[in-house]
Amino acid sequence: MNKELELSGESVAFKEKGTEVILALQHLIAMFGATVLVPILTGFNPSVALFTAGVGTLIFHFVTGGVVPVFLGSSFAFIAVINQVKVTHGGDLAYAQGGILVAGLAYILVSFLVKKFKYETIKKLLPSYVIGPMIIVIGFTSIPTALGMASENYILAGITLGTALLINIFAKGITKKMSILIAIIVGYGSALITNSVDLSIITGAGFLEMPAFTLPKFSINAILTITPIVLAVFMEHVGDITTNGEVVGKDFIKEPGLDRTLLGDGLATVFASLVGGPANTTYGENTGVLAITKNYKPHILRMAAVFAIILAFVGKLGGVLRSIPTPVMGGISLMLFSMIALVGFQTLGKAHKEKEMKVEFKTVLIIAVILIIGFAPTFLPEQIASFLQIRITDTISLSGLSLAALSGIILNAIFSLLEKKK
């Protein structure tokens, strides 16, 4: 009788382990499309990105005591500035790594500040009417890049974009969460049919390969270009952690604390920059999986992280990812960059609805200043764009999002001081 009970218990335990493996693979699939898309769009090695996402997730869980069920993947917020640094440094992404490393250290510094000061104090410096426009600038200034990629073959780009939109509109559940991956597969399949894929990249790759790790290089220009992004991703992180807590039914802002979740993100980003990966951030895709499956066990996310690390050493997979035609990535990028801009509008709308932001001269002026300065390098004539920048040296200048963010914060601080005097 006891033996039968023991066998029954072992059977149940085996089934539970099998279920957890399936759930972990589901989390892996949910983050996969977006995590490998960032390196494909910027030039980083996709296998390294998978490796750093897995290790970064484990770092985050260690720092936060393993109680927050999140997965860290490649951050979309850094795409525009990474590509900008790549252009100004002759295509050498090592300088972008250096900028990301400093940004990660800045993130760690922010975590210490949050621990010292209350969250409300930080939010006064970075209110929604400063953060929202910054996110809008990130999204819209990236769209021309996506259009340039799509222009090589509008049909392939249209098929990919159309598939993603249809899935997001009509699909439900995990299928909707996998819309990016499914759209890329459909676009890739269409490219195979039309002989638009360079298969030699795949055949030339080995089955097992060491990811192409690289060390960072440093320049003041790259650091000043990338580091200000921390201001935008800070509030994004707060939103992701808050949403994750609402799904799980716990307040992670208090326990383990916002300072520790920020520290986890910062250390993961520093690690990624040291070996050649893009910046890491908490992923909403995996929070969506939590909401669908109703399984909130953090160790399942850690299991998914281990799977991502293993996958990084499969050379054939890296070859497949590198062989994805540029128009396919251009099509999916149009939707993703537009969605980033939409998040910025939603941030402003939510702030107004919750009466955090009033439609008054102060807020309208700050929003306008951030948008005009942020859009200048991409959308305004060169004469105006060159006027809306601060030249530090002959080769170093502040413009675009960097100057826009700085201007918005300073302007908000000035208005706040004037209101206090009144």
N, C-alpha and C positions, 0 to 999 in steps of 0.2 A: 504493500500500500504506500509506504513511504517512498519507495523507488518510483512508483507511478506519479506521485505528487512532484517528486524531483524532476522527472522527465517532462511533466506538464509545465512546470515552472521554467525549465530550460527552453521549451518550445515557445512559450510566451515571450521570454526574454529575447530569443532569436528573432521572432517576428517583429518585436519592438525595434531591435537593432536594424533590421531590414527596412522598416518604415523610416527610421531616422536617416539611413543612407539615402533613400529616395528623396526625402525632404531636403537633405543637404545638396543633392544633385540639382534639385529644383531651384534652390538658392543660387547655385553656381550658374545655371542657365539664365536666371533672371538678371544677374549682373554681367554676364559674359559679353553680350552685344555692346553695351555702353562702355565697358572697361577696355575692350580692345579697339573700340572706335576712336578713342582719344589718341592713342599712339599712332593709329593709321592716319589720322588727320594731321598730326604734328610731325611725324617722322620717327618717333620713338619706337623701339622694338616691342611688338605686341607680347612676345613671350616674357620679356622683362617686366612688362606692365602686369601680366597675370601673376608673376612671381611676387612683385612688390605689393600687389593687392592682397594676396594671401598672407604674406608676412606682416603687412601693415594691419590687417584685421586681427591677427594674433597679438601684435603689439598693443593695439587698442584694448582688446579684452584683458590683457595682463594689467594695463594701467588702470582700468576701470573695475578691476576685481571680478571680471567675467560675469557681470550681472546685466549688461546691456546687450540685447540681441540685435546687433548691427553688423553689416558687412561694409568694408571700405573698398572703394573702387576708384578708377581714374576720374579726376575732377574736370568737368567741362569748362569751368570758369577760367581756367588757365590757357585754353586753346589759342585765343587771339594773341595774347602776349607772348606765348611760346613761339608762335609763327612769326611774330614781329621781331623777336630776338634772333630767330633763325635767319631772317632776311638781313638784318644789320650785322650779323657775324659770319657771313659767307656760308650759311648752311650748317655751321657747327653747333649741334644741339648741346654740347657739353657746357656752353655758356648759359643755356636755358636751365640746365641742371643746377648750375651755381646760383642762379636767381631763385629757383625753386627751393634750394637748400636754405637760403636766407629767409625766404617766405615761411618755410617750416619753422625756423628759429623764431621768427616774428610771431607765429601762431603760438609757440610755446610761451613766449613773453606775454602774449594776450591772456593765456591761461593763468599765469601768475597774477596778472592784474585783476582778472575776474575773481580770483581767490581773495585778493586784498580788498577790492572794492565790490560793492553790490552790483548785481546784474542791472538793476534799475539805473545806476549811475552810468554804466557803459551805454545803455540804450539811449540815454539823454544825448550823448555825443554822437550816436549813430541811430537816429530815429528812422522810421520807415520812409519818410520823404527824402532821405539821403540814400538809404540802401536801395529802395525801389528803382530810382533812376539809374543807379550804377549797374544793376542787373539788366535793365533795359539796354543800356549802352553795350554791355558784354554781348547780348544776343544779336542786336541789329548790326553791330560793326563786324560780326562774324559772317553774316549772310552773304556779302559779296564774295568771300572765299568759297562758300558752298556753290554759288552760282557759277564761278569760274571752273570749279570741278565738274559741275553738271554740263557745262557747255561743250565738253568733248563728245558727248553723246546724249542728247536730250531725251531720246526714247528710253534708254536704260535708266536714266535718272528719274524719268516720269513713272516708269513701271515700279521702281523701288519706292518712290515717294507715295504713289497711289496705293500700293499694298499696305504701307505703314498707316496711312490715313484711314483706309477701309477697316483695318483691324481695330484701330483705336475707336472708330465710330460704332462698329457693329459687334465686335467680339466682347467677350466677358471673361472674367477670371484670369487664370494663368496665361491663356492665349493672348489676352490684351497686354499683359505684362511682358510678353515675349515678342511684341510687335516689331521692335527694332531688329532682333535676330531673324525673325521670319521674313521681314522685308528684305534684308540683306541676302538671305538664302534665295528668295525669289529673283532678286536682281542678279545675283551671281549665276543662277540657273539660266536666266535669259541671256546673260553674257556668254555662257558656255555654248548655247544653241547658235549664237551669232558669231562664234569663234573670236570673241573679244577678250579672252583670258589667256595670259601667258603661262601655260602649264609647265614650262621649263623651270619656273621658280619652285614648283612643288616637287618635280622629279629630281631636282638638284639638291633637295634637302634630305637630311638623314632622318631616321625614325626617332632616334634619341640624340639630342644635341644640347650643349650647354648654352643657355641664353646669353646674348651678346651684352654682357655687363660693361659699363663704361664709367669712368670717373669724371667728376664735374670740373669745369674751369670757371674763372671768375672775371667779371668786368663790371664796373660801376654802372654802365649803361644798362646791362641786363638786369642787375639787381634793382635799379630804380624803375625799370619797366615792369617787372614781375611782382615785386614785394607788395605794392599797393592793393593787389587783388585780395590780400588777406582781409581787407576791410569789407569786401563784398561777401566772401565765403564765411565770414564770422557769423553773420545773421542767418545765412543759409544753414549753417551747422546748428544754430539754435533752433531753427524751424524743424530740421530733420530729427533732432533729439526729442523735441517736444511732441512731434507727430508720432514718433516711435513709442514714446511713453504713453500717449493717448490710446494707441492700438493695444499695447500690452496691459494697460491699466495701472501703470506706475509713474511716479514723478522722478525721472532721471536727472532733472535739473537740480534737485535737492540731494538725491542719493543715486549714484556715487558723487554727483556734483558736476555742474557745468565746467568747472575748472579742470576736472579730470578727463572729461570727454574731449575737451579742447586739446589737452595735453596729449591724449592718445592720437588725435588727428595730426598734431604737429610732429610728434616723433615718427609716425608712419610716413609723413611727407619727407622728413629729413632722411629717413632710411632709403626711400624711393630715389631721392635725388643723388644719393651716394653711389648707387649702382646703375643708374640710367633709366629710371622709371619716371612717369609723370606724377604730379601731386595727387595725393589721396584725399578722399572725402567720404562721409557717411552716405550710403546709397538708399534713396527712396524706393527703388525697385524691390529691394529685399524687405523693406517695411511693408510693401504691398503684399508680398508673399506671406508675411506673418498674418496680415489681416485676412487673407483667403484661407490659409490652412488652420488658423487658430492655435498653432503650435509655437510657443514663445521661448523654447528652451535655447539658451545662448550657446550651449555646446554644439548644437546642430550647425550654427553659423561658423563655429571654429572648425567643424568637420568639412564644411564647404571651402574654408580657407586652405585646408590641407590639400583638398582636391585641386584647387587652383594652382598651388605650388607644384604639384606633380605634373599637371597639364602643361606647365611652362617649359618642361624639358622634352616635350614631344615635338621634335623638329618638323615633321610633316605638317602639323597643325600651324606652326609659324609660317610655313611656305604657303599654305592655303590662304591665310590671312593677308599675307603680302601680295598675293596674286589677285585680290579683289580689285576690279577695275575702278578707276578714279570716279567715273560718272555715277556708279552705284553708291559710292560713299558721298558724292555730292548730293544725290537725291535724298538720302536719309539725313544728311546734315542740314538741309533746308528746314526740315521739320524740327529737328532738335534745337537749332539755333533760334527758330521762331518760338519754340516752347520756352526757352530760357528768357526771351524778351517778355513773353506772356506772364511768367512768374513775377517779373518786375511790376507789371501792371496790376497783377493780383495782389502784390504786396501793398501797393498804394490803395487799391480798392478796399482791401480788408482793414487797413489802418483808418480809412475814412468811415467805414461802416461801424467800426468799434470805437469811433470818436477819439482815436489816438492822434489823428491828423485833421486839422481844419483847413478848409479852402480859404486861405487868406493870403495877403501880399507876401508874407515871409515864406510860406511853403511854396507858393507858385514861383517866386524868384529863385529859390534854391534849386527846385526841380529844373527850371529853365536853364540855369547856369550849368548844372551838371550835364544836361542833355546836349546843349550847344557845344560846350568844350569837349565833351566825350565824342560827339559825332564829327567834330571838325576834321581830323585827319582822314576820315573815310568818305564823308559825304559833302563837305564844303570845299569851295575853290581853294587852290593852293595858297593864294595870297592871304585869305582869311585864316586858313589852317595854320600858316606860319606865324600869324599874329597871335593866335590863341595857343601859345606855348611859352615855356620858360627855358631859355637856353643857359645851361650851367657852364659848359665849355663848348669848344668847336664840335665836339662829337657827342656830348651828353645834353639831353634836353628832356623836360617834362611836358608831356602832351597827352591828348586822348584821355583814357580812363584814369591814369595816374593823376594828372592835373585836375581833372573833373572831380575826383574823389576828394582831393586835398582842398579844392575850392569850396565844395559843398560843406565839408566839416568845419572849415574856418568861418564860412558865412553863417552857418547855424550857430556856432559858438558866439559870434558877434551879436546876433539877434537875441540869443539867450541872455547875454550880459546886459544888453540894453533893456530887456524886459525886467530884469532884476532891479536895475537902477530906477525904473519907473515905479 
